[in-house]
Amino acid sequence: MKMQLKACPFCGQDAAAMYCNYSGRSGKYFTWVECDICGARSKAATSDDDPSDGEKWDNYACRKVAAAWNARREG
């Protein structure tokens, strides 16, 4: 199950999704959140395991990027 993501802090659309890419150079999976409308992205976090395997999307890297995306500054 994918993490719950807030609307994009830049364009306000509910089009954010979590993505993962494997880097053969580092042997790690890079996970990040990206808005499909405006292209805003979170920083990436790495893991040894494929977080999208079985559509789990629940490991340390996923929780870290989701928390960063969902963080909002008040006024």
PyMOL commands that place a pseudoatom at each C-alpha (Angstrom):
pseudoatom trace, name=CA, resn=MET, resi=1, chain=A, elem=C, hetatm=0, pos=[0.000, 0.000, 0.000]
pseudoatom trace, name=CA, resn=LYS, resi=2, chain=A, elem=C, hetatm=0, pos=[1.392, 3.386, -0.954]
pseudoatom trace, name=CA, resn=MET, resi=3, chain=A, elem=C, hetatm=0, pos=[1.874, 6.078, 1.659]
pseudoatom trace, name=CA, resn=GLN, resi=4, chain=A, elem=C, hetatm=0, pos=[-0.740, 8.824, 1.964]
pseudoatom trace, name=CA, resn=LEU, resi=5, chain=A, elem=C, hetatm=0, pos=[0.634, 11.980, 0.328]
pseudoatom trace, name=CA, resn=LYS, resi=6, chain=A, elem=C, hetatm=0, pos=[-0.626, 15.536, 0.725]
pseudoatom trace, name=CA, resn=ALA, resi=7, chain=A, elem=C, hetatm=0, pos=[-1.324, 17.805, -2.238]
pseudoatom trace, name=CA, resn=CYS, resi=8, chain=A, elem=C, hetatm=0, pos=[1.664, 19.441, -3.911]
pseudoatom trace, name=CA, resn=PRO, resi=9, chain=A, elem=C, hetatm=0, pos=[2.916, 22.383, -1.823]
pseudoatom trace, name=CA, resn=PHE, resi=10, chain=A, elem=C, hetatm=0, pos=[3.687, 24.336, -5.011]
pseudoatom trace, name=CA, resn=CYS, resi=11, chain=A, elem=C, hetatm=0, pos=[0.717, 23.882, -7.359]
pseudoatom trace, name=CA, resn=GLY, resi=12, chain=A, elem=C, hetatm=0, pos=[-1.837, 22.527, -4.856]
pseudoatom trace, name=CA, resn=GLN, resi=13, chain=A, elem=C, hetatm=0, pos=[-2.885, 19.564, -7.016]
pseudoatom trace, name=CA, resn=ASP, resi=14, chain=A, elem=C, hetatm=0, pos=[-3.440, 16.054, -5.639]
pseudoatom trace, name=CA, resn=ALA, resi=15, chain=A, elem=C, hetatm=0, pos=[-1.138, 14.567, -8.246]
pseudoatom trace, name=CA, resn=ALA, resi=16, chain=A, elem=C, hetatm=0, pos=[1.852, 13.524, -6.118]
pseudoatom trace, name=CA, resn=ALA, resi=17, chain=A, elem=C, hetatm=0, pos=[3.129, 9.978, -6.434]
pseudoatom trace, name=CA, resn=MET, resi=18, chain=A, elem=C, hetatm=0, pos=[6.032, 7.962, -5.075]
pseudoatom trace, name=CA, resn=TYR, resi=19, chain=A, elem=C, hetatm=0, pos=[8.603, 6.711, -7.561]
pseudoatom trace, name=CA, resn=CYS, resi=20, chain=A, elem=C, hetatm=0, pos=[11.533, 4.327, -7.368]
pseudoatom trace, name=CA, resn=ASN, resi=21, chain=A, elem=C, hetatm=0, pos=[14.552, 3.765, -9.581]
pseudoatom trace, name=CA, resn=TYR, resi=22, chain=A, elem=C, hetatm=0, pos=[17.371, 1.235, -9.273]
pseudoatom trace, name=CA, resn=SER, resi=23, chain=A, elem=C, hetatm=0, pos=[20.941, 2.438, -9.681]
pseudoatom trace, name=CA, resn=GLY, resi=24, chain=A, elem=C, hetatm=0, pos=[23.283, -0.288, -10.862]
pseudoatom trace, name=CA, resn=ARG, resi=25, chain=A, elem=C, hetatm=0, pos=[26.232, 1.931, -10.033]
pseudoatom trace, name=CA, resn=SER, resi=26, chain=A, elem=C, hetatm=0, pos=[25.407, 2.121, -6.319]
pseudoatom trace, name=CA, resn=GLY, resi=27, chain=A, elem=C, hetatm=0, pos=[23.333, -1.060, -6.077]
pseudoatom trace, name=CA, resn=LYS, resi=28, chain=A, elem=C, hetatm=0, pos=[20.574, 0.881, -4.296]
pseudoatom trace, name=CA, resn=TYR, resi=29, chain=A, elem=C, hetatm=0, pos=[16.969, 1.800, -4.932]
pseudoatom trace, name=CA, resn=PHE, resi=30, chain=A, elem=C, hetatm=0, pos=[16.273, 5.537, -4.947]
pseudoatom trace, name=CA, resn=THR, resi=31, chain=A, elem=C, hetatm=0, pos=[12.784, 6.597, -3.836]
pseudoatom trace, name=CA, resn=TRP, resi=32, chain=A, elem=C, hetatm=0, pos=[11.255, 10.070, -4.154]
pseudoatom trace, name=CA, resn=VAL, resi=33, chain=A, elem=C, hetatm=0, pos=[7.911, 11.867, -4.361]
pseudoatom trace, name=CA, resn=GLU, resi=34, chain=A, elem=C, hetatm=0, pos=[7.070, 13.865, -7.473]
pseudoatom trace, name=CA, resn=CYS, resi=35, chain=A, elem=C, hetatm=0, pos=[4.100, 15.988, -8.546]
pseudoatom trace, name=CA, resn=ASP, resi=36, chain=A, elem=C, hetatm=0, pos=[2.801, 14.797, -11.916]
pseudoatom trace, name=CA, resn=ILE, resi=37, chain=A, elem=C, hetatm=0, pos=[1.458, 18.290, -12.713]
pseudoatom trace, name=CA, resn=CYS, resi=38, chain=A, elem=C, hetatm=0, pos=[4.280, 20.747, -11.953]
pseudoatom trace, name=CA, resn=GLY, resi=39, chain=A, elem=C, hetatm=0, pos=[7.227, 18.363, -11.543]
pseudoatom trace, name=CA, resn=ALA, resi=40, chain=A, elem=C, hetatm=0, pos=[8.155, 19.378, -7.985]
pseudoatom trace, name=CA, resn=ARG, resi=41, chain=A, elem=C, hetatm=0, pos=[10.239, 16.641, -6.338]
pseudoatom trace, name=CA, resn=SER, resi=42, chain=A, elem=C, hetatm=0, pos=[11.328, 15.669, -2.865]
pseudoatom trace, name=CA, resn=LYS, resi=43, chain=A, elem=C, hetatm=0, pos=[14.864, 14.647, -2.053]
pseudoatom trace, name=CA, resn=ALA, resi=44, chain=A, elem=C, hetatm=0, pos=[15.537, 10.987, -2.694]
pseudoatom trace, name=CA, resn=ALA, resi=45, chain=A, elem=C, hetatm=0, pos=[16.164, 8.353, -0.044]
pseudoatom trace, name=CA, resn=THR, resi=46, chain=A, elem=C, hetatm=0, pos=[17.904, 5.042, -0.668]
pseudoatom trace, name=CA, resn=SER, resi=47, chain=A, elem=C, hetatm=0, pos=[17.213, 1.468, 0.321]
pseudoatom trace, name=CA, resn=ASP, resi=48, chain=A, elem=C, hetatm=0, pos=[18.633, -1.955, -0.429]
pseudoatom trace, name=CA, resn=ASP, resi=49, chain=A, elem=C, hetatm=0, pos=[15.203, -3.431, -1.155]
pseudoatom trace, name=CA, resn=ASP, resi=50, chain=A, elem=C, hetatm=0, pos=[12.807, -2.535, -3.960]
pseudoatom trace, name=CA, resn=PRO, resi=51, chain=A, elem=C, hetatm=0, pos=[10.020, -0.617, -2.192]
pseudoatom trace, name=CA, resn=SER, resi=52, chain=A, elem=C, hetatm=0, pos=[7.641, -1.071, -5.129]
pseudoatom trace, name=CA, resn=ASP, resi=53, chain=A, elem=C, hetatm=0, pos=[7.951, -4.869, -4.969]
pseudoatom trace, name=CA, resn=GLY, resi=54, chain=A, elem=C, hetatm=0, pos=[4.415, -6.136, -4.493]
pseudoatom trace, name=CA, resn=GLU, resi=55, chain=A, elem=C, hetatm=0, pos=[3.184, -2.524, -4.250]
pseudoatom trace, name=CA, resn=LYS, resi=56, chain=A, elem=C, hetatm=0, pos=[4.204, -2.393, -0.570]
pseudoatom trace, name=CA, resn=TRP, resi=57, chain=A, elem=C, hetatm=0, pos=[5.829, 1.042, -0.653]
pseudoatom trace, name=CA, resn=ASP, resi=58, chain=A, elem=C, hetatm=0, pos=[6.490, 0.741, 3.062]
pseudoatom trace, name=CA, resn=ASN, resi=59, chain=A, elem=C, hetatm=0, pos=[10.118, 0.828, 4.084]
pseudoatom trace, name=CA, resn=TYR, resi=60, chain=A, elem=C, hetatm=0, pos=[12.375, 3.394, 5.711]
pseudoatom trace, name=CA, resn=ALA, resi=61, chain=A, elem=C, hetatm=0, pos=[13.067, 5.253, 2.449]
pseudoatom trace, name=CA, resn=CYS, resi=62, chain=A, elem=C, hetatm=0, pos=[9.354, 5.507, 1.610]
pseudoatom trace, name=CA, resn=ARG, resi=63, chain=A, elem=C, hetatm=0, pos=[8.429, 6.743, 5.060]
pseudoatom trace, name=CA, resn=LYS, resi=64, chain=A, elem=C, hetatm=0, pos=[11.266, 9.295, 4.959]
pseudoatom trace, name=CA, resn=VAL, resi=65, chain=A, elem=C, hetatm=0, pos=[10.331, 10.844, 1.595]
pseudoatom trace, name=CA, resn=ALA, resi=66, chain=A, elem=C, hetatm=0, pos=[6.593, 10.801, 2.416]
pseudoatom trace, name=CA, resn=ALA, resi=67, chain=A, elem=C, hetatm=0, pos=[7.238, 12.604, 5.720]
pseudoatom trace, name=CA, resn=ALA, resi=68, chain=A, elem=C, hetatm=0, pos=[9.391, 15.201, 3.955]
pseudoatom trace, name=CA, resn=TRP, resi=69, chain=A, elem=C, hetatm=0, pos=[6.755, 15.752, 1.245]
pseudoatom trace, name=CA, resn=ASN, resi=70, chain=A, elem=C, hetatm=0, pos=[3.942, 16.020, 3.770]
pseudoatom trace, name=CA, resn=ALA, resi=71, chain=A, elem=C, hetatm=0, pos=[5.818, 18.483, 6.032]
pseudoatom trace, name=CA, resn=ARG, resi=72, chain=A, elem=C, hetatm=0, pos=[4.326, 21.961, 5.863]
pseudoatom trace, name=CA, resn=ARG, resi=73, chain=A, elem=C, hetatm=0, pos=[5.504, 25.212, 7.377]
pseudoatom trace, name=CA, resn=GLU, resi=74, chain=A, elem=C, hetatm=0, pos=[2.842, 27.287, 9.023]
pseudoatom trace, name=CA, resn=GLY, resi=75, chain=A, elem=C, hetatm=0, pos=[2.597, 30.932, 7.908]
for i in range(1, 75): cmd.bond("trace and resi %d" % i, "trace and resi %d" % (i + 1))
show_as sticks, trace
zoom trace
